Amino acid sequence: MVYLYYQTIDIREEMPDQTAKRMFTLLGMLKYKPPGNMSEPSSFRQGLVTGSKPVIHPILHWLLQRVTELKKRAYLARFLVKLEVPAEFLQDDVITDTYHQYEELVEGFKTYHKECEQLKSSGFSTAEIRKDIGAMEEEKDQLIKRVERLKKRVESVSNHQRMLELARQLRVEKEREESLAQQKQEQKNQLFQAEQRLQRSQQQLKDLRQAAADAKPESLMKRLEEEIKFNSYMVSDKLPKELESKRRMVQYLQKVVSEPAMGQAELEELEDKIRENNIEINLLIEKRMMRNDPIDDKLSLFRQQASIITRKKEAKAEELQEAREELAALDRELNQKNSQARDQDGDEVIRGDEFKRFVGKLRSKGTVFKKKRQEITELRAEYGVLQRTEEILKQRHEVGQQQLQSMEAQKGISGYSDTQEELERVSAIKSELDEMKGRSLDDMSEMVKKLNSTIVEKKSALAPIIKELRPLRQQCQDLTQEYEEKKAQYDSCAAGLESNRSKLEQEVRALREEMAQEENRYHYINCMKEIIEMQMQRAAEEMKAYVSPDPQERRKTIREQYMKNIAEQESLGKKLREQQKTVRESHGPNMKQVKMWRDLEQLMECKRQCFLRAQSQASIGQVIQEGGEDRLVL
């Protein structure tokens, strides 16, 4: 239903064998796993060709549950299932090149398909992209209109072309200046990192020298031996085990991924198998515990001790590894903090002798600070005296102003002093404005001169760099072209090697499976051989004892024992048959006798009941029979 869309074939004109082969190929590509009752390929193929319901219905049920997934798998299989070319055809160079191109196209399709899936899952939609494009076009139109308005404004200014050219040159020089500043900053960062590495190396050298000066050769040798033991343990024991466990986990996950999706019935079947295996394991453990072999008990004790020591050793190794990682992380964090402190303050974190010198400087600065603080207090006291003096002088000035105003009123020229002060203030403001105008013109002319001189200096400074850059650009283009060619060669070679590697891996996997099967068969044949040899040995011993002239040896043979058992069983059977015969003969009279005893038992029970009833009536009264009548006398 999924892949058949790409296979336009009339099944009525196709042979049944070809149909079965094509269907098997399709189901194998879709990773369909038949049910447990259809494990044999012959019966499954026959049912698929004949259209048997127990075969077709599970296939349709499986397909209809996974329509989307199987559509995608069928689409990819159309392009990713490689054509099988015989090895003798690949000897031709043209066919080999064509096949390599085909493999490259398959790999390209894989990459494009992955990118397409990533774009689909990234959340971008065509509507949003169109909306963004429309917004960008509107912004572009607005910018064009703004540029046109600015051009119209500038055209009215005289000598605007020269000014535009200067502004363009200024912008270019600023961009170059920014790039040079960025390069300078990068070089500073590289220099700072190199200085940090140098400081770390110097510190390590200093620590090593101190350790070498303080330590003895014996302690150094002991420390080195311990480190060598730890590293050898990590390399030979711990890391190979972890690597092997990771590989097993990867193989297990690859096996799980390669297998098709499992249904509920298969999961229940696996759970039942796991439960049965757990029961068998528990039974074996119980048998082993019931055996109570003292040698095994001692060995188990030693094994437990060895496992405990191994676990402790692994735990200590992990703790040491974690401590080393933590120390490395703390070193990295310390270096990061040093770099941050240097970026913020321009200085690195001090330590050791530098810290002692810093403390001495801080103490000297503390004494200077105390002196300055004392001077500040003295100045503050003097400031208070001066402030008081200013207030007194202001009061005296106000009194003088009042006296002056009263004298101006007496003379008839009131407001003369205020007018004189206003005129002086206006004249001072005018002189300042004239000075500012002249200074602004001088500044503008000087700025233009500076800009021109700066542009000339930048051009002269950049001229040798540009000359050096031209051959480097050409060299960069040549190297880029050579890199692209080498990369294309490498990609084609890598694709061919990858295909060969996958084929070799498949062959190795098949050979390993075959080797495992043959090994199992070899062990099975060896076990059967040992069993047959034991049987033959027992048969030879039996024959030797049977033909021996010693009657004691003959009695030990299995044949004699079986003959003895047979004779005993025959005599026992004869006795039982005689007992059966006597029982059959006496069965009839015995049954009659049993019946008579039962009748006698019933008769005696009836008499007992009558006797009990007569006693109960006698206790109540007395029955007298007279003239054929019964009277009760109380």
C-alpha positions as CSV (number, residue, x, y, z in Angstrom):
1,M,0.0,0.0,0.0
2,V,2.9,2.3,0.8
3,Y,5.7,1.3,-1.6
4,L,3.3,-0.2,-4.2
5,Y,2.6,3.3,-5.3
6,Y,6.0,3.4,-6.9
7,Q,5.7,-0.1,-8.4
8,T,3.3,0.1,-11.3
9,I,3.0,-3.6,-12.0
10,D,0.0,-5.6,-13.0
11,I,0.0,-8.6,-10.6
12,R,-2.2,-10.6,-13.0
13,E,0.6,-10.7,-15.6
14,E,3.4,-11.4,-13.1
15,M,4.6,-14.9,-12.1
16,P,3.8,-16.0,-8.5
17,D,7.5,-16.5,-7.7
18,Q,8.4,-13.0,-8.8
19,T,5.4,-11.6,-6.9
20,A,6.5,-13.4,-3.7
21,K,10.1,-12.2,-4.2
22,R,9.0,-8.6,-4.7
23,M,6.7,-8.8,-1.7
24,F,9.4,-10.3,0.4
25,T,11.8,-7.5,-0.6
26,L,9.2,-4.9,0.2
27,L,8.4,-6.3,3.6
28,G,12.1,-6.7,4.4
29,M,12.7,-3.1,3.5
30,L,9.8,-2.0,5.7
31,K,11.2,-4.2,8.5
32,Y,8.1,-6.3,8.9
33,K,8.5,-9.2,11.3
34,P,6.0,-12.2,10.8
35,P,4.1,-13.5,13.8
36,G,5.5,-16.3,15.9
37,N,3.3,-19.0,14.3
38,M,4.6,-18.0,10.9
39,S,8.3,-18.3,11.6
40,E,9.1,-20.6,8.6
41,P,9.8,-18.6,5.3
42,S,8.3,-21.4,3.1
43,S,4.9,-21.4,4.8
44,F,4.9,-17.6,4.9
45,R,5.8,-17.3,1.2
46,Q,3.1,-19.9,0.3
47,G,0.5,-18.0,2.3
48,L,1.5,-14.7,0.8
49,V,1.3,-16.1,-2.8
50,T,-2.1,-17.8,-2.2
51,G,-3.5,-14.8,-0.3
52,S,-4.1,-16.7,3.0
53,K,-6.0,-14.6,5.5
54,P,-3.8,-15.6,8.5
55,V,-0.9,-14.1,6.5
56,I,-2.5,-11.1,4.8
57,H,-4.5,-9.8,7.7
58,P,-1.6,-9.3,10.1
59,I,0.4,-7.5,7.3
60,L,-2.5,-5.2,6.6
61,H,-3.0,-4.5,10.3
62,W,0.7,-3.7,10.7
63,L,0.7,-1.4,7.6
64,L,-2.5,0.5,8.6
65,Q,-1.1,1.2,12.1
66,R,2.1,2.8,10.7
67,V,1.0,4.6,7.5
68,T,2.9,7.8,8.0
69,E,6.1,6.2,9.1
70,L,6.0,3.6,6.3
71,K,5.3,6.3,3.7
72,K,8.5,8.1,4.8
73,R,10.5,4.9,4.8
74,A,9.3,3.9,1.4
75,Y,10.1,7.3,0.0
76,L,13.6,7.2,1.4
77,A,14.1,3.6,0.2
78,R,13.4,4.7,-3.3
79,F,16.6,6.8,-3.2
80,L,18.7,5.2,-0.5
81,V,18.5,1.4,-1.4
82,K,21.6,1.0,-3.4
83,L,21.8,-0.9,-6.6
84,E,23.9,-4.1,-6.3
85,V,26.5,-4.1,-9.0
86,P,28.5,-7.4,-9.5
87,A,32.2,-7.2,-8.6
88,E,33.3,-8.2,-12.1
89,F,31.5,-5.1,-13.6
90,L,33.2,-2.8,-11.1
91,Q,36.6,-3.7,-12.7
92,D,35.7,-1.2,-15.4
93,D,36.8,2.3,-14.7
94,V,33.8,4.0,-16.3
95,I,31.4,1.8,-14.3
96,T,33.4,2.4,-11.1
97,D,33.4,6.2,-11.6
98,T,29.6,6.1,-12.3
99,Y,29.0,4.1,-9.2
100,H,31.1,6.5,-7.1
101,Q,29.0,9.4,-8.5
102,Y,25.9,7.5,-7.7
103,E,27.1,7.0,-4.1
104,E,28.0,10.7,-3.8
105,L,24.5,11.6,-5.0
106,V,23.0,9.2,-2.4
107,E,25.0,10.9,0.3
108,G,24.0,14.3,-1.0
109,F,20.4,13.2,-0.8
110,K,20.9,12.2,2.8
111,T,22.3,15.6,3.8
112,Y,19.5,17.5,1.9
113,H,16.8,15.3,3.4
114,K,18.2,16.0,6.9
115,E,18.3,19.7,6.3
116,C,14.7,19.6,5.0
117,E,13.6,17.7,8.1
118,Q,15.4,20.2,10.3
119,L,13.7,23.1,8.5
120,K,10.3,21.4,8.9
121,S,10.8,20.8,12.6
122,S,12.4,24.3,13.2
123,G,9.0,26.0,13.3
124,F,9.4,28.4,10.4
125,S,6.4,28.8,8.1
126,T,6.1,30.4,4.7
127,A,3.6,32.9,6.0
128,E,6.0,34.2,8.6
129,I,8.8,34.4,6.0
130,R,6.6,36.3,3.6
131,K,5.6,38.6,6.4
132,D,9.3,39.3,7.2
133,I,10.1,39.9,3.6
134,G,7.2,42.4,3.3
135,A,8.4,44.2,6.4
136,M,11.9,44.3,5.0
137,E,10.7,45.7,1.7
138,E,8.7,48.4,3.5
139,E,11.8,49.4,5.6
140,K,13.8,49.4,2.3
141,D,11.3,51.8,0.7
142,Q,11.4,54.1,3.8
143,L,15.2,54.1,3.7
144,I,15.2,55.0,0.0
145,K,12.8,57.9,0.6
146,R,14.9,59.1,3.5
147,V,18.1,59.0,1.4
148,E,16.3,61.0,-1.4
149,R,15.2,63.7,1.1
150,L,18.7,64.0,2.5
151,K,20.1,64.3,-1.1
152,K,17.7,67.1,-1.9
153,R,18.7,68.9,1.3
154,V,22.4,68.5,0.6
155,E,22.1,69.6,-3.1
156,S,21.1,73.1,-1.9
157,V,24.4,73.5,0.0
158,S,27.4,74.9,-2.0
159,N,30.3,72.6,-2.5
160,H,28.3,69.6,-1.4
161,Q,30.1,67.1,-3.6
162,R,33.4,67.9,-1.9
163,M,31.8,67.6,1.5
164,L,30.2,64.2,0.6
165,E,33.5,62.9,-0.7
166,L,35.2,64.0,2.5
167,A,32.4,62.4,4.6
168,R,32.8,59.2,2.6
169,Q,36.5,59.1,3.1
170,L,36.0,59.9,6.8
171,R,33.6,56.9,7.1
172,V,36.0,54.6,5.3
173,E,38.9,55.7,7.5
174,K,36.7,55.2,10.6
175,E,35.8,51.7,9.5
176,R,39.5,51.0,8.9
177,E,40.3,52.5,12.3
178,E,37.7,50.3,13.9
179,S,39.1,47.2,12.2
180,L,42.6,48.2,13.3
181,A,41.4,48.8,16.8
182,Q,39.7,45.4,16.7
183,Q,42.9,43.8,15.5
184,K,44.8,45.6,18.2
185,Q,42.3,44.3,20.8
186,E,42.7,40.8,19.5
187,Q,46.5,41.1,19.7
188,K,46.1,42.4,23.2
189,N,43.9,39.5,24.1
190,Q,46.4,37.1,22.6
191,L,49.2,38.8,24.4
192,F,47.3,38.6,27.7
193,Q,46.6,34.9,27.2
194,A,50.3,34.4,26.4
195,E,51.2,36.3,29.6
196,Q,48.7,34.2,31.5
197,R,50.2,31.0,30.2
198,L,53.7,32.3,31.0
199,Q,52.6,33.1,34.5
200,R,51.0,29.7,35.0
201,S,54.1,28.0,33.7
202,Q,56.3,30.2,36.0
203,Q,54.0,29.3,38.9
204,Q,54.2,25.6,38.1
205,L,58.0,25.9,37.8
206,K,58.1,27.6,41.1
207,D,55.9,25.0,42.8
208,L,58.0,22.2,41.3
209,R,61.2,23.8,42.5
210,Q,59.8,24.3,46.0
211,A,58.5,20.7,46.0
212,A,61.9,19.5,44.8
213,A,63.7,21.6,47.4
214,D,61.5,20.5,50.2
215,A,61.1,16.8,49.2
216,K,63.6,14.0,49.4
217,P,64.4,11.5,46.6
218,E,62.7,8.7,48.4
219,S,59.4,10.6,48.8
220,L,59.6,11.7,45.1
221,M,60.1,8.1,44.0
222,K,57.3,7.0,46.2
223,R,55.0,9.6,44.9
224,L,55.9,8.8,41.3
225,E,55.4,5.1,41.9
226,E,52.0,5.7,43.4
227,E,51.1,7.9,40.4
228,I,52.4,5.2,38.0
229,K,50.4,2.5,39.8
230,F,47.2,4.6,39.6
231,N,47.7,5.4,36.0
232,S,48.5,1.8,35.1
233,Y,45.4,0.7,37.0
234,M,43.3,3.3,35.2
235,V,44.7,2.2,31.8
236,S,44.8,-1.5,32.3
237,D,41.7,-2.2,34.5
238,K,39.2,0.6,34.9
239,L,39.2,2.4,31.5
240,P,39.1,-0.9,29.5
241,K,36.1,-2.1,31.6
242,E,34.3,1.2,31.1
243,L,35.1,1.2,27.4
244,E,33.9,-2.4,27.1
245,S,30.7,-1.7,28.9
246,K,30.1,1.4,26.7
247,R,30.7,-0.7,23.6
248,R,28.3,-3.4,24.8
249,M,25.7,-0.7,25.5
250,V,26.3,0.8,22.1
251,Q,26.0,-2.7,20.4
252,Y,22.8,-3.4,22.5
253,L,21.3,0.0,21.5
254,Q,22.2,-0.6,17.8
255,K,20.6,-4.0,18.0
256,V,17.5,-2.5,19.6
257,V,17.4,0.2,16.9
258,S,17.9,-2.3,14.0
259,E,15.0,-4.5,15.2
260,P,11.5,-3.6,14.2
261,A,8.9,-2.2,16.6
262,M,7.6,-4.8,19.1
263,G,4.0,-5.3,19.9
264,Q,2.3,-6.1,23.2
265,A,2.3,-9.8,22.5
266,E,6.0,-9.9,21.8
267,L,6.7,-7.9,25.0
268,E,4.6,-10.3,27.0
269,E,6.5,-13.2,25.5
270,L,9.8,-11.6,26.4
271,E,8.6,-11.0,30.0
272,D,7.6,-14.6,30.3
273,K,11.0,-15.7,29.1
274,I,12.7,-13.4,31.6
275,R,10.5,-14.8,34.4
276,E,11.3,-18.4,33.4
277,N,15.1,-17.6,33.4
278,N,14.8,-15.9,36.8
279,I,13.1,-19.0,38.2
280,E,15.8,-21.2,36.7
281,I,18.5,-19.0,38.2
282,N,16.8,-19.1,41.6
283,L,16.6,-22.9,41.5
284,L,20.3,-23.2,40.6
285,I,21.2,-20.9,43.5
286,E,19.1,-23.0,45.9
287,K,20.7,-26.2,44.6
288,R,24.1,-24.7,45.1
289,M,23.2,-23.5,48.6
290,M,21.9,-27.0,49.5
291,R,25.0,-28.7,48.3
292,N,27.1,-26.9,51.0
293,D,30.5,-27.9,49.6
294,P,33.2,-26.7,52.0
295,I,35.7,-26.0,49.2
296,D,33.1,-23.9,47.4
297,D,32.3,-22.1,50.7
298,K,36.0,-21.1,51.1
299,L,36.2,-20.1,47.5
300,S,33.0,-18.0,47.8
301,L,34.5,-16.3,50.9
302,F,37.6,-15.5,49.0
303,R,35.6,-14.3,46.0
304,Q,33.5,-12.0,48.3
305,Q,36.6,-10.6,49.8
306,A,38.1,-10.1,46.4
307,S,34.9,-8.4,45.1
308,I,34.8,-6.1,48.2
309,I,38.4,-5.1,47.7
310,T,37.8,-4.6,44.0
311,R,34.8,-2.4,44.7
312,K,36.7,-0.4,47.3
313,K,39.6,0.0,44.8
314,E,37.2,1.2,42.1
315,A,35.5,3.6,44.5
316,K,38.8,5.1,45.6
317,A,39.9,5.4,42.0
318,E,36.7,7.2,41.1
319,E,37.1,9.5,44.2
320,L,40.7,10.3,43.1
321,Q,39.5,10.9,39.5
322,E,36.7,13.2,40.8
323,A,39.2,15.0,43.1
324,R,41.5,15.6,40.1
325,E,38.7,16.8,37.9
326,E,37.6,19.1,40.7
327,L,41.1,20.5,41.1
328,A,41.3,21.1,37.4
329,A,37.9,22.8,37.4
330,L,39.1,25.0,40.4
331,D,42.3,25.9,38.5
332,R,40.2,26.9,35.5
333,E,37.9,28.9,37.6
334,L,40.8,30.6,39.3
335,N,42.3,31.5,35.9
336,Q,39.0,32.8,34.8
337,K,38.6,34.9,37.9
338,N,42.1,36.3,37.4
339,S,41.3,37.2,33.8
340,Q,38.0,38.9,34.8
341,A,39.8,40.9,37.5
342,R,42.5,41.9,35.0
343,D,39.8,42.9,32.5
344,Q,38.0,45.0,35.1
345,D,40.9,46.6,37.0
346,G,43.8,46.1,34.6
347,D,45.8,44.2,37.2
348,E,46.0,40.5,38.0
349,V,45.3,39.0,41.4
350,I,48.4,39.2,43.5
351,R,49.8,36.5,45.7
352,G,52.9,35.7,47.8
353,D,55.6,38.3,48.0
354,E,53.5,40.7,45.9
355,F,50.8,40.6,48.5
356,K,53.3,41.4,51.2
357,R,54.5,44.4,49.2
358,F,50.9,45.4,48.6
359,V,50.2,45.3,52.4
360,G,53.3,47.6,53.0
361,K,52.1,50.1,50.4
362,L,48.6,50.0,51.9
363,R,50.0,50.8,55.4
364,S,52.0,53.7,54.0
365,K,48.9,55.0,52.2
366,G,47.0,54.6,55.5
367,T,49.3,57.0,57.2
368,V,49.1,59.4,54.3
369,F,45.3,59.1,54.5
370,K,45.3,60.0,58.2
371,K,47.4,63.1,57.5
372,K,45.1,64.2,54.6
373,R,42.0,63.6,56.8
374,Q,43.5,65.9,59.5
375,E,44.2,68.5,56.9
376,I,40.6,68.2,55.6
377,T,39.2,68.8,59.1
378,E,41.4,71.9,59.4
379,L,40.2,73.2,56.0
380,R,36.6,72.5,57.1
381,A,37.1,74.6,60.2
382,E,38.7,77.4,58.1
383,Y,35.8,77.1,55.6
384,G,33.3,77.7,58.5
385,V,35.2,80.9,59.5
386,L,35.2,82.1,55.9
387,Q,31.5,81.4,55.5
388,R,30.7,83.4,58.5
389,T,32.9,86.3,57.3
390,E,31.0,86.1,53.9
391,E,27.6,86.5,55.7
392,I,28.8,89.5,57.6
393,L,30.1,91.1,54.4
394,K,26.8,90.4,52.6
395,Q,24.9,92.1,55.5
396,R,27.2,95.1,55.2
397,H,26.7,95.2,51.4
398,E,22.9,95.2,51.8
399,V,23.1,98.1,54.3
400,G,25.3,100.0,51.9
401,Q,22.9,99.3,49.0
402,Q,20.0,100.6,51.1
403,Q,21.9,103.8,51.9
404,L,22.8,104.3,48.2
405,Q,19.2,103.9,47.1
406,S,18.0,106.4,49.7
407,M,20.7,108.9,48.6
408,E,19.6,108.3,44.9
409,A,16.0,109.0,45.8
410,Q,17.0,112.2,47.6
411,K,19.0,113.4,44.6
412,G,16.2,112.4,42.1
413,I,18.2,109.7,40.2
414,S,16.8,106.5,41.6
415,G,17.7,103.3,39.7
416,Y,21.0,104.7,38.4
417,S,23.2,102.0,39.9
418,D,21.0,99.1,38.7
419,T,21.0,100.5,35.1
420,Q,24.8,100.8,35.3
421,E,25.1,97.2,36.4
422,E,22.8,96.0,33.7
423,L,24.7,97.8,31.0
424,E,28.0,96.3,32.2
425,R,26.4,92.8,32.2
426,V,25.1,93.1,28.7
427,S,28.4,94.4,27.3
428,A,30.2,91.4,29.0
429,I,27.7,89.0,27.4
430,K,28.2,90.6,24.0
431,S,32.0,90.3,24.2
432,E,31.7,86.7,25.2
433,L,29.4,85.9,22.2
434,D,31.8,87.6,19.9
435,E,34.7,85.6,21.3
436,M,32.7,82.3,21.0
437,K,31.9,83.0,17.3
438,G,35.5,83.7,16.5
439,R,36.6,80.6,18.4
440,S,34.0,78.3,16.7
441,L,35.2,79.4,13.2
442,D,38.8,78.8,14.2
443,D,37.8,75.4,15.7
444,M,36.0,74.4,12.5
445,S,38.9,75.4,10.3
446,E,41.3,73.7,12.6
447,M,39.1,70.5,12.7
448,V,39.0,70.4,8.9
449,K,42.8,70.7,8.8
450,K,43.1,68.0,11.4
451,L,40.8,65.7,9.4
452,N,42.7,66.2,6.2
453,S,46.0,65.6,8.0
454,T,44.6,62.5,9.7
455,I,43.3,61.2,6.4
456,V,46.7,61.7,4.8
457,E,48.5,60.0,7.7
458,K,46.1,57.0,7.6
459,K,46.6,56.7,3.9
460,S,50.4,56.8,4.2
461,A,50.2,54.3,7.1
462,L,47.9,51.9,5.3
463,A,49.7,52.1,1.9
464,P,52.4,49.5,2.8
465,I,49.8,47.3,4.5
466,I,47.7,47.4,1.4
467,K,50.7,46.5,-0.8
468,E,51.4,43.5,1.5
469,L,47.7,42.5,1.5
470,R,47.4,42.3,-2.3
471,P,49.7,39.3,-2.8
472,L,48.3,37.7,0.3
473,R,44.8,38.0,-1.2
474,Q,46.0,36.3,-4.4
475,Q,47.6,33.6,-2.3
476,C,44.4,33.2,-0.3
477,Q,42.4,32.8,-3.5
478,D,44.9,30.2,-4.8
479,L,44.9,28.3,-1.5
480,T,41.1,28.5,-1.3
481,Q,40.8,27.0,-4.8
482,E,43.3,24.3,-4.0
483,Y,41.5,23.6,-0.8
484,E,38.2,23.2,-2.6
485,E,39.8,20.7,-5.1
486,K,41.4,18.7,-2.3
487,K,38.2,18.7,-0.4
488,A,36.2,17.4,-3.3
489,Q,38.9,14.7,-3.8
490,Y,38.8,13.9,-0.1
491,D,34.9,13.7,-0.1
492,S,34.8,11.3,-3.0
493,C,37.6,9.1,-1.5
494,A,35.9,9.2,1.9
495,A,32.5,8.2,0.3
496,G,34.2,5.3,-1.5
497,L,36.0,4.2,1.6
498,E,32.8,4.5,3.7
499,S,30.9,2.3,1.3
500,N,33.7,-0.3,1.3
501,R,33.9,-0.1,5.1
502,S,30.1,-0.7,5.4
503,K,30.4,-3.7,3.0
504,L,33.4,-5.1,5.0
505,E,31.5,-4.6,8.3
506,Q,28.5,-6.5,6.9
507,E,30.8,-9.3,5.8
508,V,32.6,-9.4,9.1
509,R,29.2,-9.4,10.9
510,A,28.0,-12.3,8.8
511,L,31.3,-14.2,9.3
512,R,31.1,-13.6,13.1
513,E,27.6,-14.9,13.2
514,E,28.6,-18.0,11.1
515,M,31.6,-18.5,13.4
516,A,29.3,-18.3,16.5
517,Q,27.0,-20.9,14.9
518,E,29.8,-23.2,14.0
519,E,31.3,-22.8,17.5
520,N,28.0,-23.7,19.1
521,R,27.7,-26.7,16.8
522,Y,31.3,-27.7,17.6
523,H,30.6,-27.6,21.4
524,Y,27.3,-29.5,20.8
525,I,29.2,-32.2,18.8
526,N,31.9,-32.4,21.5
527,C,29.3,-32.9,24.2
528,M,27.5,-35.6,22.2
529,K,30.8,-37.2,21.5
530,E,31.6,-37.3,25.3
531,I,28.2,-38.7,26.0
532,I,28.6,-41.5,23.4
533,E,32.1,-42.3,24.7
534,M,30.7,-42.7,28.2
535,Q,28.0,-44.9,26.9
536,M,30.5,-47.0,24.9
537,Q,32.7,-47.2,28.0
538,R,29.8,-48.4,30.1
539,A,28.9,-51.0,27.4
540,A,32.5,-52.3,27.3
541,E,32.6,-52.6,31.1
542,E,29.2,-54.4,31.0
543,M,30.5,-56.8,28.3
544,K,33.7,-57.4,30.2
545,A,31.8,-58.2,33.4
546,Y,29.3,-60.4,31.5
547,V,31.9,-62.6,29.9
548,S,34.0,-62.8,33.1
549,P,34.3,-66.4,34.6
550,D,33.9,-64.9,38.1
551,P,30.3,-65.2,39.3
552,Q,30.7,-62.2,41.6
553,E,31.6,-60.0,38.7
554,R,28.7,-61.4,36.7
555,R,26.3,-60.5,39.5
556,K,27.6,-56.8,39.3
557,T,26.5,-56.5,35.7
558,I,23.5,-54.5,34.8
559,R,22.0,-57.4,32.9
560,E,22.1,-59.7,35.9
561,Q,20.6,-57.0,38.1
562,Y,17.9,-56.3,35.6
563,M,17.2,-60.1,35.3
564,K,17.1,-60.4,39.1
565,N,14.6,-57.5,39.2
566,I,12.6,-59.0,36.4
567,A,12.4,-62.4,38.3
568,E,11.4,-60.7,41.5
569,Q,8.7,-58.7,39.7
570,E,7.5,-61.8,38.0
571,S,7.2,-63.7,41.3
572,L,5.5,-60.8,42.8
573,G,3.1,-60.6,39.9
574,K,2.4,-64.3,40.2
575,K,1.5,-63.9,43.9
576,L,-0.7,-60.9,43.1
577,R,-2.5,-62.9,40.4
578,E,-3.2,-65.7,42.9
579,Q,-4.5,-63.2,45.4
580,Q,-6.7,-61.8,42.7
581,K,-8.0,-65.2,41.8
582,T,-8.9,-66.0,45.4
583,V,-10.6,-62.6,45.8
584,R,-12.6,-63.2,42.6
585,E,-13.7,-66.6,43.9
586,S,-14.7,-65.4,47.3
587,H,-16.2,-62.1,46.1
588,G,-19.8,-63.5,45.7
589,P,-20.1,-65.2,49.1
590,N,-18.4,-62.4,50.8
591,M,-20.8,-59.9,49.3
592,K,-23.8,-62.0,50.5
593,Q,-22.3,-62.2,54.0
594,V,-21.8,-58.4,54.0
595,K,-25.5,-58.0,53.0
596,M,-26.6,-60.3,55.8
597,W,-24.5,-58.4,58.3
598,R,-26.0,-55.1,57.1
599,D,-29.6,-56.5,57.4
600,L,-28.7,-57.8,60.9
601,E,-27.4,-54.3,61.8
602,Q,-30.6,-52.7,60.6
603,L,-32.7,-55.2,62.6
604,M,-30.8,-54.6,65.8
605,E,-31.0,-50.8,65.3
606,C,-34.8,-51.1,64.9
607,K,-35.0,-53.1,68.1
608,R,-33.0,-50.5,69.9
609,Q,-35.3,-47.8,68.7
610,C,-38.3,-49.8,69.9
611,F,-36.8,-50.4,73.2
612,L,-36.0,-46.7,73.7
613,R,-39.6,-45.7,72.7
614,A,-41.1,-48.3,75.1
615,Q,-39.0,-46.9,78.0
616,S,-40.1,-43.3,77.2
617,Q,-43.8,-44.4,77.3
618,A,-43.3,-46.3,80.6
619,S,-42.0,-43.2,82.3
620,I,-45.1,-41.2,81.3
621,G,-47.7,-43.8,82.3
622,Q,-48.7,-47.5,81.9
623,V,-50.4,-49.1,79.0
624,I,-53.0,-51.9,79.8
625,Q,-54.5,-54.1,77.1
626,E,-58.0,-55.3,77.9
627,G,-60.6,-56.7,75.5
628,G,-58.6,-55.7,72.5
629,E,-58.2,-52.1,73.7
630,D,-55.2,-50.2,75.0
631,R,-55.6,-48.0,78.1
632,L,-53.0,-45.6,79.5
633,V,-53.0,-45.4,83.3
634,L,-51.1,-42.4,84.8
